[in-house]
Amino acid sequence: MKKYLRFLCGPVLVMVAIAGVAWGGSWMWLGFAITMAVSIAGDAFLGDDVGEPDYRHPWIFMLMMYSALPLLAILALVYAWMLGSGDFLGIGTLAQSYLGWDMFAARADTSALDLVGATLSTGLLFAVSGTDVGHELTHRTTEPVSMFFGRWMLAFTWDAQFAIEHVYGHHERVCTPRDPATAYRGENAYHFIVRSTLGQVRSAWRLEKERLAKRDIPLWSWRNRMLRGWLMTGAITLMFFVAAGWLGAALFTVSALFGKSVLEVVNYFEHYGLVRVDGEPVQPRHSWNSNRNMSNLILHNVTRHSHHHAKGDVPFWELRSFPDAPTLPYGYLTSLLIIYLAPGLYKRMMTPKLIEWDRHYATPQERVLAAEQNRNSRIDELSAAAT
């Protein structure tokens, strides 16, 4: 049972964030601080996990993943309540009656700086738990229940396009110029966040338009998954507005966009600088892999990205470690923090990795594509390698 329970890290971190936001004051930073500290320290001291146990009861994992949606909903409700001034849905009265906790006093002791912590905590957990689990579930395109749960989890980060573009676009086009979610060599991470987001929206809308046209369904209809996804997020935004007015709607939007930016930074480093001949099969070498123990547990093995892209329909508990695949220098949240704070440093760290990839992983045709990106990268070492 221990091998199953260790994947409860994600739900536990959401519960920590719920408690922190409900306690108010400086406790509102708790979800953000604990998630980052546990992830970075765990990856640094627990090493790699290359184990591949046999899981005979996958229904346990399904229950864990489905639990993410109600937990995220509770986090959102508590956050909305703390941003308001009344007793939205009687949450404060219920907490006082059944838990003995005075949320009214906690809200009164909360400053603007504390709300920054709540916004970062909720945004980070919307991504770490919501987007991560939503990603896993929306790969199950033939399972309506999984798709329902997954799409609602993605709604917390304004990401209606992900369930469409990621599955039907990114997995087909990864590491080619046609994929907006693949970062070029030398590309600034903040530029990538905007380019990737807009490119994925355009691609998902085009894919959905083509799907509906094949079924002779009007584009502007309830069957349009993009429109339904936006309405889901709109419903969450409306809940924040009802609970806390324009401030609530605005801060939820900031939180959601921060969570969305976390996903895009992950997209950035998962394929940064890698190339593939369009039309050739996707291989393990076309993703930066990571077997860091804590990242694997918190993010449901999405860190084993080389296997995920080689076989996108494999559930997370069956993903293999692929220790010989190209590997990130750090775990996921460590890489995330470096990119947010020092994107130029991250590019310098990855430059020798890219040179190694060109020499030891790339095919002759891929070396030609890599050399072109090296010349355009404006990174001296890569430009020299191109010659």
PEVEN-V448142 format. One record per residue. N is the residue number from 1. RES is the residue in three letters. OMEGA is omega in whole degrees, 0 to 359 (* if undefined). Layout:
n;res;omega
N;RES;OMEGA
N;RES;OMEGA
This chain:
n;res;omega
1;MET;181
2;LYS;183
3;LYS;175
4;TYR;186
5;LEU;182
6;ARG;178
7;PHE;174
8;LEU;181
9;CYS;182
10;GLY;178
11;PRO;180
12;VAL;179
13;LEU;176
14;VAL;179
15;MET;176
16;VAL;179
17;ALA;178
18;ILE;180
19;ALA;181
20;GLY;180
21;VAL;181
22;ALA;179
23;TRP;176
24;GLY;179
25;GLY;182
26;SER;176
27;TRP;181
28;MET;176
29;TRP;191
30;LEU;182
31;GLY;179
32;PHE;185
33;ALA;183
34;ILE;181
35;THR;180
36;MET;183
37;ALA;181
38;VAL;182
39;SER;185
40;ILE;180
41;ALA;180
42;GLY;178
43;ASP;182
44;ALA;189
45;PHE;182
46;LEU;175
47;GLY;185
48;ASP;175
49;ASP;178
50;VAL;178
51;GLY;181
52;GLU;184
53;PRO;178
54;ASP;180
55;TYR;184
56;ARG;182
57;HIS;183
58;PRO;179
59;TRP;177
60;ILE;179
61;PHE;180
62;MET;177
63;LEU;178
64;MET;183
65;MET;179
66;TYR;179
67;SER;182
68;ALA;183
69;LEU;177
70;PRO;178
71;LEU;177
72;LEU;178
73;ALA;178
74;ILE;177
75;LEU;180
76;ALA;180
77;LEU;180
78;VAL;178
79;TYR;179
80;ALA;180
81;TRP;182
82;MET;179
83;LEU;183
84;GLY;181
85;SER;179
86;GLY;179
87;ASP;184
88;PHE;180
89;LEU;179
90;GLY;184
91;ILE;180
92;GLY;179
93;THR;179
94;LEU;180
95;ALA;181
96;GLN;184
97;SER;188
98;TYR;182
99;LEU;181
100;GLY;183
101;TRP;182
102;ASP;179
103;MET;178
104;PHE;178
105;ALA;179
106;ALA;179
107;ARG;180
108;ALA;181
109;ASP;185
110;THR;180
111;SER;178
112;ALA;178
113;LEU;177
114;ASP;179
115;LEU;173
116;VAL;178
117;GLY;178
118;ALA;180
119;THR;178
120;LEU;181
121;SER;181
122;THR;180
123;GLY;180
124;LEU;181
125;LEU;172
126;PHE;180
127;ALA;186
128;VAL;180
129;SER;184
130;GLY;182
131;THR;181
132;ASP;180
133;VAL;177
134;GLY;176
135;HIS;180
136;GLU;185
137;LEU;183
138;THR;168
139;HIS;180
140;ARG;190
141;THR;180
142;THR;181
143;GLU;184
144;PRO;182
145;VAL;178
146;SER;179
147;MET;179
148;PHE;180
149;PHE;183
150;GLY;182
151;ARG;177
152;TRP;177
153;MET;179
154;LEU;180
155;ALA;180
156;PHE;179
157;THR;178
158;TRP;189
159;ASP;179
160;ALA;185
161;GLN;188
162;PHE;183
163;ALA;179
164;ILE;186
165;GLU;183
166;HIS;185
167;VAL;187
168;TYR;181
169;GLY;185
170;HIS;183
171;HIS;177
172;GLU;191
173;ARG;188
174;VAL;178
175;CYS;173
176;THR;180
177;PRO;180
178;ARG;183
179;ASP;180
180;PRO;183
181;ALA;173
182;THR;182
183;ALA;176
184;TYR;175
185;ARG;180
186;GLY;182
187;GLU;177
188;ASN;185
189;ALA;182
190;TYR;173
191;HIS;181
192;PHE;181
193;ILE;181
194;VAL;182
195;ARG;182
196;SER;181
197;THR;181
198;LEU;180
199;GLY;179
200;GLN;177
201;VAL;180
202;ARG;182
203;SER;181
204;ALA;178
205;TRP;179
206;ARG;178
207;LEU;180
208;GLU;177
209;LYS;179
210;GLU;180
211;ARG;182
212;LEU;180
213;ALA;179
214;LYS;180
215;ARG;180
216;ASP;179
217;ILE;179
218;PRO;180
219;LEU;182
220;TRP;181
221;SER;180
222;TRP;181
223;ARG;179
224;ASN;185
225;ARG;176
226;MET;180
227;LEU;179
228;ARG;179
229;GLY;178
230;TRP;177
231;LEU;176
232;MET;179
233;THR;177
234;GLY;179
235;ALA;178
236;ILE;178
237;THR;178
238;LEU;178
239;MET;178
240;PHE;179
241;PHE;179
242;VAL;183
243;ALA;190
244;ALA;176
245;GLY;183
246;TRP;178
247;LEU;179
248;GLY;180
249;ALA;182
250;ALA;182
251;LEU;174
252;PHE;179
253;THR;177
254;VAL;179
255;SER;181
256;ALA;181
257;LEU;174
258;PHE;177
259;GLY;177
260;LYS;180
261;SER;176
262;VAL;177
263;LEU;184
264;GLU;175
265;VAL;175
266;VAL;174
267;ASN;182
268;TYR;186
269;PHE;180
270;GLU;182
271;HIS;186
272;TYR;172
273;GLY;181
274;LEU;184
275;VAL;178
276;ARG;175
277;VAL;183
278;ASP;181
279;GLY;177
280;GLU;181
281;PRO;174
282;VAL;183
283;GLN;178
284;PRO;182
285;ARG;184
286;HIS;175
287;SER;171
288;TRP;185
289;ASN;174
290;SER;177
291;ASN;179
292;ARG;191
293;ASN;186
294;MET;176
295;SER;179
296;ASN;184
297;LEU;183
298;ILE;187
299;LEU;173
300;HIS;173
301;ASN;175
302;VAL;177
303;THR;173
304;ARG;193
305;HIS;180
306;SER;177
307;HIS;181
308;HIS;181
309;HIS;176
310;ALA;178
311;LYS;189
312;GLY;182
313;ASP;179
314;VAL;178
315;PRO;191
316;PHE;183
317;TRP;177
318;GLU;180
319;LEU;181
320;ARG;189
321;SER;180
322;PHE;184
323;PRO;179
324;ASP;179
325;ALA;175
326;PRO;193
327;THR;175
328;LEU;179
329;PRO;182
330;TYR;176
331;GLY;189
332;TYR;184
333;LEU;172
334;THR;177
335;SER;179
336;LEU;182
337;LEU;179
338;ILE;183
339;ILE;178
340;TYR;187
341;LEU;184
342;ALA;182
343;PRO;178
344;GLY;178
345;LEU;180
346;TYR;179
347;LYS;178
348;ARG;178
349;MET;185
350;MET;182
351;THR;177
352;PRO;176
353;LYS;179
354;LEU;178
355;ILE;177
356;GLU;179
357;TRP;180
358;ASP;186
359;ARG;192
360;HIS;183
361;TYR;189
362;ALA;170
363;THR;177
364;PRO;179
365;GLN;179
366;GLU;177
367;ARG;176
368;VAL;178
369;LEU;179
370;ALA;180
371;ALA;178
372;GLU;177
373;GLN;178
374;ASN;180
375;ARG;183
376;ASN;188
377;SER;186
378;ARG;173
379;ILE;189
380;ASP;183
381;GLU;179
382;LEU;178
383;SER;177
384;ALA;180
385;ALA;181
386;ALA;182
387;THR;*
